[in-house]
Amino acid sequence: MRNFTRLIQNEWLKLTKKRSFWVPVAMLAAISVLVTVMLYKFSTNVAEVDSAAQYLASMLGASGLGQFAAILAVVGTAGIVAQEYSQGTIKFLLIRSRSRGEILASKYIAAAGYTLMMTLVAGVSLYAAGGFAFGFGGTGAQWADALQSGIYGFVYSLVYVTLSFMMGALTRSTGVAIGAGLMGSMFGGIVIFKDFYKYFLFPNADLTIYEKVGPPLPGMSIGFSLTVLGVYMALFLAAGYTGFKRRDVAG
């Protein structure tokens, strides 16, 4: 267990040592401030917002800054597997007494940690900017809504990070991994009004829709969507692990 924890720590250090580590973080913080200023100056819909907590609850989901957080999390983690191949460092990882399952699991946990960090960065930035615009604080109900929105936003981001993670493990290409994650997040807003479509990944990824407009399609619920997402993510990880385990690293 101690060795596995150290493996996770090493993967996290690899992420933080990259020059590009702070770029998505800075971009997300800047976008949060810019969007808040634009909404405060030009939107009439914010007239009903009376606190930063209420603003945070409305903006953390996929229909707000959550989609930007998901995209930047995909960009920040897409190469976590693929770059090991392109840089030739995968051979050194496999020489050590670590199984391929442990290596892949540590990388995924690091990617999930980065995704959580991006959600928190979005939350802190939106709260700070929203506090100056609408006033700090908020009621207990507003904070509960903000927490729920943050959880939904994290789930949304993690779904597409997992998709990107799988593609990186299967193809060894950072570009393909980023492309898969970005395309998935873009297709998320499309709803095909056919009964079979409720079993697809995309209409289930944004859980905030249940709070705003209700189920996207008949027969859907939050429990249904969480189950569908769990199945897809398990399949993504299983496919990524299978490809990673069978991959020949000699060439």
C-alpha positions as CSV (number, residue, x, y, z in Angstrom):
1,M,0.0,0.0,0.0
2,R,2.8,2.4,0.9
3,N,4.5,1.7,-2.5
4,F,1.3,2.3,-4.3
5,T,0.8,5.6,-2.5
6,R,4.3,6.6,-3.4
7,L,3.5,5.7,-7.0
8,I,0.6,8.1,-7.0
9,Q,2.7,10.8,-5.4
10,N,5.3,10.4,-8.2
11,E,2.6,10.7,-10.9
12,W,1.3,13.8,-9.3
13,L,4.8,15.3,-9.1
14,K,5.2,14.5,-12.8
15,L,2.1,16.6,-13.5
16,T,3.2,19.5,-11.4
17,K,6.7,19.6,-12.9
18,K,5.4,20.2,-16.4
19,R,5.7,23.7,-17.6
20,S,2.1,23.5,-18.8
21,F,0.7,22.5,-15.4
22,W,-0.3,26.0,-14.3
23,V,-1.5,27.2,-17.8
24,P,-5.0,25.5,-17.6
25,V,-5.3,26.7,-13.9
26,A,-4.5,30.3,-14.8
27,M,-6.8,30.1,-17.9
28,L,-9.7,28.8,-15.8
29,A,-9.2,31.5,-13.1
30,A,-9.0,34.2,-15.8
31,I,-12.1,32.9,-17.6
32,S,-14.0,32.8,-14.3
33,V,-13.3,36.4,-13.6
34,L,-13.9,37.6,-17.2
35,V,-17.2,35.8,-17.5
36,T,-18.3,37.2,-14.1
37,V,-17.4,40.8,-15.2
38,M,-19.2,40.3,-18.5
39,L,-22.4,38.9,-16.9
40,Y,-22.4,41.6,-14.2
41,K,-22.0,44.4,-16.8
42,F,-24.2,43.2,-19.6
43,S,-26.6,40.5,-18.5
44,T,-30.0,41.2,-17.1
45,N,-30.4,37.6,-15.7
46,V,-28.0,38.4,-12.8
47,A,-30.4,40.9,-11.3
48,E,-31.9,38.2,-9.1
49,V,-28.5,37.0,-7.8
50,D,-28.0,38.2,-4.2
51,S,-24.9,36.4,-3.1
52,A,-21.7,34.8,-4.3
53,A,-23.0,31.4,-3.1
54,Q,-26.0,31.7,-5.3
55,Y,-23.9,32.8,-8.3
56,L,-21.5,29.8,-7.6
57,A,-24.4,27.4,-7.6
58,S,-25.6,28.7,-11.0
59,M,-22.1,28.6,-12.7
60,L,-20.3,25.5,-11.5
61,G,-22.3,23.1,-13.6
62,A,-21.7,22.0,-17.2
63,S,-24.0,24.7,-18.5
64,G,-21.7,27.3,-16.8
65,L,-18.0,27.2,-16.2
66,G,-18.1,23.4,-15.7
67,Q,-17.6,22.8,-19.4
68,F,-14.5,25.0,-19.5
69,A,-13.2,23.1,-16.4
70,A,-13.8,19.8,-18.2
71,I,-12.0,20.9,-21.4
72,L,-9.0,22.2,-19.5
73,A,-8.9,19.1,-17.3
74,V,-8.8,17.0,-20.4
75,V,-6.0,19.1,-21.9
76,G,-4.1,19.0,-18.7
77,T,-4.2,15.2,-18.2
78,A,-4.5,13.8,-21.8
79,G,-0.8,13.0,-22.1
80,I,-0.4,11.3,-18.7
81,V,-0.2,7.9,-20.4
82,A,0.6,8.8,-24.0
83,Q,3.7,10.9,-23.2
84,E,5.3,8.0,-21.4
85,Y,5.4,6.2,-24.8
86,S,6.5,9.2,-26.9
87,Q,9.3,10.1,-24.4
88,G,10.4,6.5,-24.0
89,T,10.0,6.6,-20.2
90,I,7.4,3.8,-20.1
91,K,10.2,1.3,-20.2
92,F,11.8,2.6,-17.0
93,L,8.4,2.4,-15.3
94,L,8.0,-1.2,-16.2
95,I,11.5,-2.2,-15.2
96,R,10.7,-1.5,-11.6
97,S,8.7,-3.9,-9.5
98,R,5.3,-2.4,-10.4
99,S,2.5,-4.1,-12.2
100,R,0.9,-2.5,-15.2
101,G,-2.3,-2.3,-13.3
102,E,-0.7,-0.3,-10.5
103,I,1.0,2.0,-12.9
104,L,-2.3,2.7,-14.8
105,A,-4.3,3.1,-11.6
106,S,-1.8,5.6,-10.2
107,K,-2.0,7.6,-13.4
108,Y,-5.8,7.6,-13.3
109,I,-5.9,8.7,-9.7
110,A,-3.5,11.5,-10.5
111,A,-5.7,12.5,-13.4
112,A,-8.8,12.4,-11.2
113,G,-7.0,14.6,-8.6
114,Y,-6.2,17.1,-11.3
115,T,-9.8,17.1,-12.3
116,L,-10.9,17.8,-8.7
117,M,-8.3,20.6,-8.4
118,M,-9.7,22.2,-11.6
119,T,-13.2,22.1,-10.1
120,L,-12.0,23.7,-6.9
121,V,-10.1,26.4,-8.9
122,A,-13.3,27.2,-10.8
123,G,-15.2,27.3,-7.5
124,V,-12.8,29.6,-5.7
125,S,-12.4,31.9,-8.7
126,L,-16.1,32.2,-9.2
127,Y,-16.8,32.8,-5.6
128,A,-14.1,35.5,-5.3
129,A,-15.3,37.2,-8.5
130,G,-18.9,36.8,-7.6
131,G,-18.3,38.1,-4.1
132,F,-17.1,41.4,-5.5
133,A,-20.0,41.6,-7.9
134,F,-22.9,40.4,-5.8
135,G,-21.6,40.3,-2.2
136,F,-19.9,37.5,-0.3
137,G,-21.8,35.0,1.8
138,G,-25.0,33.2,1.2
139,T,-27.8,31.2,2.8
140,G,-27.4,27.6,3.9
141,A,-29.7,26.5,1.0
142,Q,-27.5,28.4,-1.5
143,W,-24.4,26.8,-0.2
144,A,-26.0,23.4,-0.4
145,D,-26.9,24.1,-4.0
146,A,-23.3,25.3,-4.7
147,L,-21.9,22.1,-3.3
148,Q,-24.3,20.0,-5.4
149,S,-23.4,22.0,-8.5
150,G,-19.7,21.5,-7.7
151,I,-20.2,17.7,-7.4
152,Y,-22.1,17.5,-10.6
153,G,-19.5,19.6,-12.3
154,F,-16.7,17.3,-11.1
155,V,-18.6,14.2,-12.3
156,Y,-19.1,15.8,-15.7
157,S,-15.4,16.6,-16.0
158,L,-14.3,13.2,-14.7
159,V,-16.4,11.4,-17.3
160,Y,-14.6,13.1,-20.2
161,V,-11.2,12.9,-18.5
162,T,-11.8,9.1,-18.2
163,L,-12.7,9.0,-21.9
164,S,-9.6,10.9,-22.8
165,F,-7.5,8.7,-20.4
166,M,-8.8,5.5,-22.2
167,M,-8.0,6.9,-25.7
168,G,-4.5,7.9,-24.5
169,A,-3.8,4.4,-23.2
170,L,-5.2,2.7,-26.4
171,T,-3.6,4.9,-29.0
172,R,-0.5,6.3,-27.3
173,S,-1.4,9.7,-28.8
174,T,-2.0,12.8,-26.8
175,G,-3.7,14.5,-29.7
176,V,-6.2,11.7,-30.1
177,A,-6.8,11.7,-26.3
178,I,-7.5,15.4,-26.3
179,G,-9.7,15.2,-29.4
180,A,-11.8,12.5,-27.9
181,G,-12.4,14.4,-24.7
182,L,-13.2,17.6,-26.5
183,M,-15.6,16.0,-29.0
184,G,-17.3,14.2,-26.1
185,S,-17.9,17.4,-24.2
186,M,-19.2,19.2,-27.4
187,F,-21.6,16.3,-28.1
188,G,-22.9,16.5,-24.6
189,G,-25.4,19.3,-25.4
190,I,-27.0,17.3,-28.2
191,V,-30.2,15.5,-27.4
192,I,-31.8,13.0,-29.9
193,F,-35.4,12.5,-28.9
194,K,-35.4,8.8,-29.3
195,D,-35.8,6.3,-26.5
196,F,-32.6,4.5,-27.2
197,Y,-30.5,7.7,-26.8
198,K,-31.0,7.7,-23.1
199,Y,-28.5,4.8,-22.9
200,F,-25.7,6.9,-24.6
201,L,-23.0,8.7,-22.6
202,F,-23.7,12.2,-23.7
203,P,-27.2,13.0,-22.4
204,N,-26.3,11.6,-19.0
205,A,-23.1,13.5,-18.3
206,D,-24.6,16.8,-17.3
207,L,-26.5,16.1,-14.1
208,T,-27.3,19.8,-13.5
209,I,-30.0,19.5,-16.1
210,Y,-32.2,17.6,-13.6
211,E,-32.3,20.7,-11.4
212,K,-32.9,23.2,-14.2
213,V,-35.3,21.6,-16.7
214,G,-35.9,18.0,-15.6
215,P,-35.0,14.7,-17.3
216,P,-33.7,15.1,-20.8
217,L,-35.7,12.1,-22.0
218,P,-38.6,10.1,-20.5
219,G,-37.5,7.3,-18.2
220,M,-34.3,9.2,-17.1
221,S,-33.5,10.2,-13.5
222,I,-30.3,11.1,-11.6
223,G,-30.0,7.5,-10.4
224,F,-30.4,6.3,-14.0
225,S,-27.8,8.7,-15.3
226,L,-25.3,7.8,-12.5
227,T,-25.7,4.1,-13.3
228,V,-25.1,4.7,-17.0
229,L,-22.1,6.9,-16.3
230,G,-20.7,4.3,-13.9
231,V,-21.0,1.6,-16.6
232,Y,-19.4,3.7,-19.3
233,M,-16.5,4.7,-17.0
234,A,-15.9,1.1,-16.0
235,L,-15.8,0.2,-19.7
236,F,-13.4,3.0,-20.5
237,L,-11.1,2.0,-17.7
238,A,-11.3,-1.7,-18.6
239,A,-10.6,-1.0,-22.3
240,G,-7.7,1.3,-21.3
241,Y,-6.2,-1.3,-19.0
242,T,-6.6,-4.1,-21.5
243,G,-4.8,-2.1,-24.2
244,F,-2.1,-0.9,-21.8
245,K,-1.5,-4.4,-20.4
246,R,-1.1,-5.9,-23.9
247,R,0.9,-3.1,-25.4
248,D,4.4,-4.0,-26.5
249,V,6.8,-1.3,-25.3
250,A,9.9,-2.8,-26.9
251,G,9.5,-0.6,-30.1
